[in-house]
Every structure is written in structure tokens, then in C-alpha cells.
């Protein structure tokens, strides 16, 4: 789909679909969303550019993502998408700046683009050139990544509280039952999100540095906004690294708690085995099929054997309790 935004006296306005048979002279922003071959050829012929293919956009080399050709900037950035699903993804978006026109080529519809388009429809006077649209889109992408980092930080805090919370809120004497499998799943999802956010931030950092060093003439306001974005990206990268370290700590703590719980279960079985071993020995002795067994013929023999077995279980328990092993 090709969306065309033209400059009007009140700002940028989206051109109606039926008017897109030919691109107007005052077109400022050409947004290609999962474009067809005819739409790509139309834009390439009109602006004299070559739009990168989907495979070229996915390449990781900086020379393939960021380059300047015939007075135009070709910039590919990685953005985080599908955050509301269980499997967030990273996708590539290409920006092409040439002759006061901006072309965006993408095969996903991330939230920053939808929010920016909505803001553009409400306040068209704020965007008057291709460069301001370009910077505005980058600002919305950075804000979205900031939302991702805040979400990860909140998730880590919740998981940490659940891992280290030893008592239930209703009854202090009752140990809080924790589902460590769900905790590990949430920790893994948070780690996946922070990894994708760091990848996107690294891509944005390279893009911003390349744009500021390019030979394209930009207004002072645009350069100031780009410098601010660069500082924000650096700060967010540092915070993302901190969250990643904290996430590793939470993961190690969760695995440690799992080991502690497993050891406690084994400890219970071991203690029960120790307590039941003397009564089992006594029961085995009195259960032997011999005629001469002490007290076997006495009326109190059965009760005495039971008392002896109970005492043989209580005495080790009292000793363990006295030594503080229980």
C-alpha cells in the first residue's frame, strides 16, 4: 500500500487513494507498506531512486543498511513490533531522504508509525518538510523502545518480588507457594524483550551517527533534535544493559530457589527415613518367626513393641531438634 502525504497551506495532508495514480509534485512523504511491484516502480521512476528489497533490508552489514548515493540517504533501522503478543519481533524499516522527500519502505505496521500518522492528521502544521517527518518518526520509535524498557523493568521488579517473597500476605505463618515455571517463562520473555530493544537501540545509534556525519544539508532545529535523540539512545542503551544484568541476577536467583526447594523436599524424605528406620528394625525383630522372642508370649508384648517403636522414632527427632538440624 502506498500512502502519499502532500504539503498544503495547513501542513501535511494524506492524499486520497484514488489520487495516487501519479505522484504529485508537492509530495513530501511516501509511505510504502508491503508495497507491490507497481508501487515500487512508480516511486522509483518518480524520484530516481532504487528502493532496497526485503532481503537487502535484512542484511546486518552497516554498508548495506546505511549509505549515501546520488545525494540521497538510504537508512535502514530495526524496530520492535508485536509487543502485545507472546512473540515480539524485530523488523526493518528503510528511510530514504532525497530532494526534500522522504520515502519509508516497510513490511510491518509498528505502533510508532500508526501513532505518528494519527498525530499528523490531528496536527498537520507541525510537519512541514521531509526532514521533520523523518525526525518525528525516529522520536516515536525511540519512545516506543522506552516503553519496552519500562515494561521490562516493571516485569523484573514483579518477578524479583515473587522470587524473594517468603511469606504470604494473608497468613504470615504460611509459606507463599510460587510457580517457578511461570516465573522462568516471564523472566525469559523479559530477556527476549530487552535483547530486541538493545538490538533496535544499536541500530538507531548507528543510524543517528551516520545521519549527523552525512553531507545532506539539514536545518539547525533538525540537527538539534537528532543530537537529543542520540543522547536519549545512549542513555537508554546503558539502562537496557543494567536491566539485562539485573535480569541475569533474577534468573540465577530463581534457579537457586528451585534448588533450595528441591533440597528441602529431599531433606524431608531423608528425615522421615531416619525416623522410620529404628521402628522398622524393631518391627523386623519382633516379626521374626522364632519361638524364643522376648515378651512375645506376654499380654503386654504387642503394646510394649508399639511403645518401643514410637520411642525409637521420637528420640532421634528430639535429638535432631536439640541440635538445630530441623
C-alpha positions in Angstrom: 0.0 0.0 0.0 1.3 3.4 -0.9 0.3 6.4 1.2 1.2 9.9 -0.1 1.4 13.0 2.2 1.5 16.3 0.4 2.4 19.8 1.7 -0.6 22.1 2.0 -1.0 25.6 3.5 -2.1 24.0 6.8 0.7 21.3 6.8 1.0 17.8 5.6 -2.2 16.0 4.4 -2.7 12.4 3.3 -3.6 12.1 -0.4 -6.7 10.1 -1.1 -6.1 6.6 -2.6 -7.8 7.4 -5.9 -5.5 10.3 -6.4 -2.4 8.1 -6.3 -2.3 7.0 -9.9 0.5 9.6 -10.4 2.7 11.2 -7.7 2.1 14.9 -7.3 5.0 17.4 -7.3 4.3 18.6 -3.7 4.5 15.0 -2.2 6.7 15.1 0.9 6.3 11.7 2.4 5.7 8.5 0.5 5.0 5.6 2.8 5.2 2.1 1.4 3.6 -0.6 3.5 4.1 -4.1 2.0 4.3 -2.4 -1.5 3.5 -4.1 -4.7 6.0 -4.0 -7.6 3.9 -1.4 -9.4 4.0 0.9 -6.4 7.8 0.4 -6.0 8.4 1.2 -9.7 6.1 4.3 -9.5 8.1 5.7 -6.6 11.5 4.8 -8.1 10.6 6.3 -11.5 9.3 9.5 -9.9 12.2 10.1 -7.5 15.0 8.5 -9.4 15.9 6.1 -6.6 16.3 2.4 -6.1 14.3 1.0 -3.2 16.1 -1.8 -1.3 14.4 -5.2 -1.4 13.2 -7.0 1.7 16.3 -9.2 1.6 18.6 -6.2 1.4 16.8 -4.6 4.3 17.5 -7.7 6.5 21.3 -7.6 6.0 23.3 -6.8 9.0 26.3 -5.0 7.4 26.3 -1.3 8.0 27.4 -0.7 4.4 24.1 -2.3 3.3 21.9 -0.5 5.8 23.4 3.0 5.8 24.8 4.6 2.7 24.6 7.8 0.7 24.0 7.7 -3.0 23.4 10.4 -5.6 22.5 13.0 -2.9 20.1 10.7 -1.1 20.4 9.0 2.3 19.4 5.3 2.5 18.9 4.3 6.1 17.6 1.0 7.5 16.7 0.7 11.1 15.4 -2.2 13.3 12.2 -1.6 15.2 10.4 -3.8 17.8 7.0 -5.0 16.8 4.2 -7.2 18.1 4.8 -6.2 21.7 1.3 -7.2 22.7 1.8 -10.8 21.6 3.7 -13.6 23.2 6.4 -13.5 20.5 7.6 -9.9 19.9 9.7 -9.5 16.7 12.2 -7.1 15.3 11.6 -5.8 11.8 13.4 -3.5 9.4 12.2 -0.1 8.2 14.0 1.8 5.4 14.1 5.6 5.2 15.2 7.3 2.0 15.8 11.1 2.2 16.3 12.8 -1.1 15.3 16.3 -2.5 13.1 17.2 0.4 11.2 14.0 0.1 11.0 11.1 2.5 10.3 7.5 1.4 9.6 4.9 4.0 9.6 1.2 3.0 8.3 -1.4 5.5 6.7 -4.8 5.6 5.2 -4.3 9.1 3.0 -1.7 10.7 4.6 -0.9 14.0 2.8 1.2 16.6 5.1 4.3 16.2 4.1 4.7 12.6 0.4 4.5 13.5 0.8 7.0 16.3 2.8 9.4 14.2 0.2 9.2 11.4 -2.6 9.9 13.9 -0.7 12.8 15.3 0.0 14.1 11.8 -3.8 14.0 11.0 -4.6 15.9 14.2 -1.8 18.5 13.9 -0.6 18.7 10.3 1.0 22.1 10.9 3.8 20.6 13.0 5.3 18.7 10.0 6.4 20.9 7.1 9.3 19.0 5.5 10.6 15.6 4.8 13.4 16.0 7.4 10.9 16.9 10.2 8.8 13.9 9.3 11.9 11.7 9.4 13.0 13.0 12.8 9.4 12.8 14.1 9.2 9.1 13.1 12.5 8.4 14.8 11.3 10.1 18.0 8.2 7.9 18.1 10.4 4.8 17.5 12.6 5.8 20.4 9.6 6.5 22.6 8.3 3.1 21.8 11.6 1.4 22.8 11.5 3.4 26.0 8.0 1.9 26.7 9.6 -1.6 26.1 12.4 -0.9 28.6 9.9 0.4 31.2 7.8 -2.7 30.7 10.8 -5.0 31.1 11.8 -3.1 34.3 8.3 -3.5 35.7 8.3 -7.2 34.9 11.7 -7.7 36.5 10.6 -5.9 39.7 7.5 -8.1 39.9 9.4 -11.3 39.3 12.0 -10.3 41.9 9.3 -9.6 44.5 7.8 -13.1 43.9 11.1 -14.8 44.0 12.3 -13.3 47.3 8.9 -13.1 49.0 9.0 -15.7 51.7 5.6 -15.2 53.3 2.0 -14.8 52.1 0.2 -11.6 52.8 -2.8 -13.3 54.4 -1.1 -15.6 56.8 2.5 -14.8 57.9 3.0 -18.4 59.0 2.1 -19.8 55.7 4.9 -20.0 53.1 3.9 -18.5 49.7 3.6 -21.1 47.1 5.4 -20.0 43.9 5.1 -21.4 40.4 8.7 -21.3 39.3 7.9 -22.4 35.8 5.8 -19.4 35.2 8.5 -17.2 36.8 11.1 -18.6 34.5 8.8 -18.1 31.5 8.2 -14.4 32.5 12.0 -14.0 33.0 12.6 -15.5 29.6 10.1 -13.2 27.9 11.6 -10.2 29.6 15.0 -11.2 28.5 13.8 -11.6 24.9 12.2 -8.1 25.0 15.3 -6.5 26.4 17.5 -8.2 23.8 15.3 -7.0 21.0 15.3 -3.5 22.5 19.1 -3.4 22.7 19.3 -4.6 19.0 17.0 -1.8 18.0 18.9 0.8 20.0 22.2 -0.3 18.5 20.7 0.1 15.0 19.3 3.6 15.9 22.7 4.6 17.3 24.5 3.8 14.1 21.8 5.5 12.0 21.9 8.7 14.0 25.7 8.9 13.9 25.6 8.3 10.1 23.0 11.0 9.5 24.8 13.6 11.5 28.0 12.9 9.6 26.4 12.9 6.2 26.7 15.7 3.7 23.0 16.3 3.5 22.1 19.9 4.5 19.8 20.0 7.5 18.2 22.8 9.5 19.5 23.7 12.9 16.3 22.5 14.5 16.6 19.1 12.9 20.2 18.7 13.9 19.4 19.7 17.5 16.6 17.1 17.6 19.0 14.5 16.2 21.6 15.2 18.9 18.9 14.9 21.5 17.8 11.6 20.1 21.5 10.4 20.1 21.8 11.2 23.8 18.5 9.5 24.6 19.6 6.4 22.7 22.9 6.2 24.6 21.1 6.7 28.0 18.5 4.0 27.1 21.3 1.6 26.0 23.0 2.0 29.3 19.7 1.4 31.2 19.0 -1.6 29.0 22.4 -3.1 29.8 21.7 -2.6 33.5 18.3 -4.3 33.2 20.0 -7.2 31.4 22.5 -7.6 34.2 19.6 -7.5 36.7 17.7 -10.0 34.7 20.6 -12.4 34.8 20.7 -12.0 38.6 17.0 -12.7 38.9 17.4 -15.8 36.7 20.2 -17.1 38.8 18.2 -16.4 42.0 15.2 -18.2 40.6 17.2 -21.3 39.7 18.8 -21.1 43.2 15.4 -21.0 44.8 14.4 -24.0 42.8 17.5 -25.9 44.0 16.7 -24.9 47.6 13.1 -26.2 47.3 14.3 -29.4 45.8 16.9 -29.9 48.6 14.2 -29.2 51.2 12.0 -31.9 49.6 14.9 -34.4 49.7 15.6 -33.3 53.3 12.1 -34.2 54.3 12.3 -37.6 52.7 15.7 -38.2 54.4 14.4 -37.2 57.8 11.3 -39.3 57.5 13.6 -42.3 56.5 15.8 -41.7 59.5 12.8 -41.5 61.9 11.2 -44.7 60.5 14.4 -46.7 60.4 14.5 -47.7 64.1 10.8 -48.6 64.3 11.3 -50.7 61.2 14.2 -52.6 62.8 12.2 -53.2 66.0 9.2 -54.4 64.0 11.5 -56.7 62.0 13.0 -58.2 65.2 9.6 -58.9 66.8 8.3 -60.1 63.5 10.9 -62.8 63.1 9.4 -66.3 63.1 11.3 -67.7 66.2 9.8 -69.2 69.3 12.1 -67.5 71.8 11.4 -63.8 71.2 11.4 -61.7 74.4 7.9 -60.7 75.6 6.3 -62.4 72.6 4.2 -64.5 74.9 3.3 -61.8 77.4 -0.1 -60.0 77.3 1.6 -56.6 77.1 4.1 -57.7 74.4 2.2 -56.2 71.5 1.7 -52.8 73.3 5.2 -52.8 74.5 6.6 -53.3 71.0 4.4 -50.4 69.8 5.7 -48.1 72.6 9.2 -49.1 71.9 8.8 -48.3 68.2 7.3 -44.9 69.0 10.1 -44.1 71.4 12.7 -45.1 68.8 11.2 -42.6 66.4 10.8 -39.7 68.9 14.3 -39.9 70.4 16.1 -39.2 67.0 13.6 -36.4 66.4 14.2 -34.8 69.8 18.0 -35.1 69.3 17.8 -33.5 65.8 15.6 -30.8 67.2 18.0 -30.1 70.0 21.0 -29.8 67.6 19.0 -27.4 65.4 19.1 -29.7 62.4 15.3 -29.4 61.9 
